[in-house]
Amino acid sequence: MSQSKPEDVNIMGREFTVSCTDEERPGLINAVDFLDKKMRDIRDGGKIIGVERIAIMAALNLSHELLNAKSGNVDVGDIKRRISQMQDQIDKACAVK
């Protein structure tokens, strides 16, 4: 396993530096993209104002989804969408080689 190094990421226009290994980087980027989209969706809904409040609502939504998935209440459409996104990433990675 490689050594952790700083990675700059952007969530809702704000820069953050996160330490991760080269192996963890793709997962980090996916998580950042996923969180950024969730937070932008909440912001664009217009009911929540302020980045901190948006972040808390995103955390609550993600926690709810995780707990539902653990208890068997899974959103099949969301899973299919995520699999499709992963397949696209795999296709792009294979095309590079």
N, C-alpha and C positions, 0 to 999 in steps of 0.2 A: 504494500500500500504506500502511496506517495505521501509526501509531507503536505500539511495544510498551508495554503497561501491565501492572501486576501483576494476577494472577488468583488468588484463593484457592481451593484445591481440598482435598478430604478423601479420604485413602486409609487405610482401616482405622482410622478414628477419629482420624487425625492430620492436622493442618492443614499445608499447604504453600502457599507463594506462588510462582507461576511467571509469568514474563513472556511475554506473547504479544500478537499483534495481534488486532484484531477478526475478521479473516479466519481466523486460526489457532484461535480460541476453540472452535468446534464440534469440530474435530479433537482439541484438547486434552481437552475434556470427554469425548469418546468414549474416548480413550486412558486417562483417569483411571478411568472406569467399568469399562473392560475389565480394567485392572490390579487395581483394587479387587476385582472379582469373582474373578479368578484367585487373588489372595492370600487372600481369604476362603474359597475352595474348599480351598486347601491347609491353612489353619488349621483348618477344619471337619473335615478328614480326620483330625485328631488326632495325626498322626505327627510333625509339626514344631512346635516351640515357640519362640517369640521372633520378633518382627517382622523383625529383620535376617535371620534364617535363612529365614523365609517369603519375604521379598523376594528373596533369592538363589535360592531354589527357583523362584519365579515367573519370574525373569530367565532361569534355565536352561531352563525349560519353553518360554518365549516364543522364546528363541534356537533351541531345537531345532525348534519349529514353523516359524520363519522359514527355517532352513536346509533343512528338508524341502520347504517350498514352493518354494524356489529350485531344488532338485534334481528337482522334479516329483512328489514324494510329497505330494500335497495331500489334505487331509481334506475331501471334497466336502460332507459333512453340516455341517461347521463353516462352510464358505463359504456354503451355503444359509442357515444361521442368521444369519450376518452380513448377507447381502443382505436378508433379511427385516427385520432390525433397521433397516437403512438405509432400506428402503421405508417402515417405520412412521414414521421421523423425517421423511422427505420428506412423507408424508401429513399429519403434524401441522403441519409448516411451511406447507404449502399451505392448510391449514384456517384458519390464523391470518390470512392475507391476505384 
